[in-house]
């Protein structure tokens, strides 16, 4: 069995191979795997449905899947396992996006960006706390690196980019291992 860290973070750009890298690590772990999917199906978006189906097809049939777009900390706290288990969360970037979009009153109100950030970063901290309270679980978390491109032209996109950047930093600081995926290759940063 591969010696896994308590928390491994895998970041990278779109289609960089992050999920493949995470799934390969999970497969090699020889532990039971619980896959937390943070993207819900949007029936009106055929591309989203197709992406989800591709991810599902790649997963081992032995893996348990939990679809949870918003309440990850709660799901981790109540997860019942009978042996040490690996949890793969794919992905943190969608979790942050889901949180933002679940607070439309804050997005639409001017002057509340700081409150929105505080609420979302509090959820991120709650997730990290829930993860580290579970001695029986190890985690691989996938996230996107979105801060390397053009500065977005609207407040919502800039807020998302900034919030995800901070969330990624919080996860990287608490992770024993951090990888970046580039062109399908994983480079270990920590």
C-alpha positions as CSV (number, residue, x, y, z in Angstrom):
1,X,0.0,0.0,0.0
2,X,1.2,3.5,-0.9
3,X,2.0,5.7,2.1
4,X,-0.5,8.4,1.8
5,X,-0.5,11.8,3.5
6,X,-3.5,12.9,5.6
7,X,-4.2,15.6,3.0
8,X,-2.9,15.8,-0.6
9,X,-3.8,18.7,-2.8
10,X,-3.7,18.5,-6.6
11,X,-4.0,21.8,-8.5
12,X,-3.6,22.8,-12.1
13,X,-5.4,24.4,-15.1
14,X,-8.3,23.1,-17.1
15,X,-7.8,19.7,-18.6
16,X,-4.3,19.5,-17.1
17,X,-4.8,15.9,-15.8
18,X,-5.6,16.8,-12.2
19,X,-8.5,14.3,-11.8
20,X,-6.5,11.5,-13.6
21,X,-3.6,12.0,-11.2
22,X,-6.0,12.0,-8.2
23,X,-7.8,8.9,-9.4
24,X,-4.5,7.1,-10.0
25,X,-3.3,7.9,-6.5
26,X,-6.6,6.7,-5.1
27,X,-6.4,3.4,-7.0
28,X,-2.9,2.8,-5.9
29,X,-3.7,3.4,-2.2
30,X,-5.5,0.1,-1.9
31,X,-7.8,1.7,0.6
32,X,-11.6,1.9,0.2
33,X,-12.4,5.1,-1.6
34,X,-15.3,7.6,-1.1
35,X,-15.5,10.0,-4.0
36,X,-17.1,13.3,-3.2
37,X,-18.4,14.9,-6.3
38,X,-19.1,18.6,-6.0
39,X,-20.8,19.2,-9.4
40,X,-24.5,18.5,-9.6
41,X,-26.0,17.5,-12.9
42,X,-27.5,20.4,-14.9
43,X,-29.9,18.7,-17.3
44,X,-30.1,21.7,-19.5
45,X,-26.3,21.7,-20.0
46,X,-25.3,18.8,-22.2
47,X,-21.6,19.4,-21.9
48,X,-21.8,19.3,-18.1
49,X,-23.8,16.0,-18.2
50,X,-21.2,14.6,-20.6
51,X,-18.3,15.7,-18.4
52,X,-19.9,14.1,-15.3
53,X,-20.5,10.8,-17.3
54,X,-16.8,10.7,-18.3
55,X,-15.8,11.1,-14.7
56,X,-18.2,8.4,-13.6
57,X,-17.0,6.0,-16.2
58,X,-13.4,6.4,-15.1
59,X,-14.1,5.6,-11.4
60,X,-13.7,2.2,-10.0
61,X,-17.1,0.5,-9.5
62,X,-15.9,-0.3,-5.9
63,X,-15.8,3.3,-5.0
64,X,-18.6,4.9,-3.1
65,X,-19.8,8.2,-4.6
66,X,-21.4,11.0,-2.7
67,X,-22.7,14.0,-4.6
68,X,-22.4,17.0,-2.3
69,X,-22.2,20.5,-3.8
70,X,-22.4,22.5,-0.6
71,X,-22.3,20.6,2.7
72,X,-19.0,18.8,2.4
73,X,-18.0,19.4,6.1
74,X,-21.3,17.9,7.3
75,X,-21.0,15.0,4.9
76,X,-17.5,14.2,6.1
77,X,-18.5,14.4,9.7
78,X,-21.3,12.0,9.3
79,X,-19.5,9.6,6.9
80,X,-19.5,6.1,8.4
81,X,-16.6,3.8,7.5
82,X,-15.5,0.4,8.9
83,X,-11.8,0.8,8.1
84,X,-9.3,3.5,7.1
85,X,-10.6,5.1,4.0
86,X,-9.5,7.6,1.3
87,X,-11.8,10.4,0.4
88,X,-11.3,12.0,-3.0
89,X,-12.9,15.4,-3.3
90,X,-13.3,16.6,-6.9
91,X,-13.3,19.5,-6.7
92,X,-12.6,22.4,-4.3
93,X,-13.0,25.0,-7.1
94,X,-16.6,23.9,-7.8
95,X,-17.3,23.8,-4.0
96,X,-16.2,27.5,-3.8
97,X,-18.3,28.3,-6.9
98,X,-21.3,26.5,-5.5
99,X,-21.0,28.4,-2.2
100,X,-20.8,31.7,-4.0
101,X,-23.8,31.0,-6.2
102,X,-25.8,29.9,-3.1
103,X,-25.5,33.4,-1.8
104,X,-27.0,35.4,-4.6
105,X,-28.2,38.2,-2.3
106,X,-24.6,38.9,-1.5
107,X,-23.4,38.7,-5.0
108,X,-26.0,41.2,-6.2
109,X,-25.6,43.6,-3.3
110,X,-22.9,46.2,-3.6
111,X,-20.5,46.7,-0.7
112,X,-20.8,43.2,0.7
113,X,-17.8,41.5,-1.0
114,X,-16.0,41.2,2.3
115,X,-18.9,39.6,4.0
116,X,-19.3,37.1,1.1
117,X,-15.5,36.3,1.3
118,X,-15.8,35.8,5.1
119,X,-18.8,33.5,4.8
120,X,-17.1,31.3,2.1
121,X,-13.7,31.2,3.8
122,X,-15.4,30.2,7.0
123,X,-17.0,27.3,5.1
124,X,-13.5,26.4,3.7
125,X,-12.1,26.4,7.3
126,X,-15.0,24.3,8.5
127,X,-14.2,21.8,5.8
128,X,-10.5,21.6,6.7
129,X,-11.5,21.2,10.4
130,X,-13.9,18.4,9.6
131,X,-11.2,16.6,7.6
132,X,-8.6,16.8,10.3
133,X,-11.0,15.7,13.0
134,X,-11.3,12.3,11.2
135,X,-8.4,10.1,12.1
136,X,-9.9,7.3,10.0
137,X,-9.9,9.2,6.8
138,X,-7.2,10.5,4.4
139,X,-8.0,13.0,1.6
140,X,-7.0,13.9,-1.9
141,X,-8.5,17.2,-3.0
142,X,-8.5,18.4,-6.6
143,X,-8.7,22.1,-7.4
144,X,-8.2,24.5,-10.3
145,X,-5.5,27.1,-10.5
146,X,-7.4,30.1,-11.9
147,X,-5.2,33.0,-11.1
148,X,-2.7,32.7,-13.9
149,X,-4.8,34.2,-16.6
150,X,-6.4,37.5,-17.6
151,X,-7.9,39.6,-14.8
152,X,-11.7,39.1,-15.2
153,X,-13.8,42.1,-16.3
154,X,-16.6,41.7,-13.8
155,X,-16.8,41.7,-10.0
156,X,-18.3,38.2,-9.7
157,X,-15.5,36.5,-11.7
158,X,-12.8,38.6,-9.8
159,X,-14.3,37.6,-6.5
160,X,-14.3,33.9,-7.5
161,X,-10.7,34.0,-8.7
162,X,-9.6,35.7,-5.5
163,X,-11.6,33.4,-3.1
164,X,-10.5,30.3,-4.8
165,X,-6.9,31.5,-4.7
166,X,-7.2,32.0,-0.9
167,X,-9.0,28.7,-0.5
168,X,-6.2,26.9,-2.4
169,X,-3.6,28.6,-0.2
170,X,-5.4,27.4,2.9
171,X,-5.5,23.9,1.6
172,X,-1.9,23.9,0.5
173,X,-0.7,25.2,3.8
174,X,-2.4,22.3,5.6
175,X,-1.5,19.6,3.1
176,X,1.5,17.3,3.5
177,X,1.7,16.8,-0.2
178,X,0.9,19.3,-3.0
179,X,1.0,18.5,-6.7
180,X,0.5,20.6,-9.8
181,X,-0.7,18.9,-13.0
182,X,0.6,20.3,-16.2
183,X,-0.1,18.6,-19.6
184,X,-1.0,15.3,-17.8
185,X,2.1,15.2,-15.7
186,X,2.1,15.6,-11.9
187,X,4.9,17.8,-10.4
188,X,5.3,17.6,-6.6
189,X,5.6,21.0,-5.0
190,X,5.5,19.9,-1.4
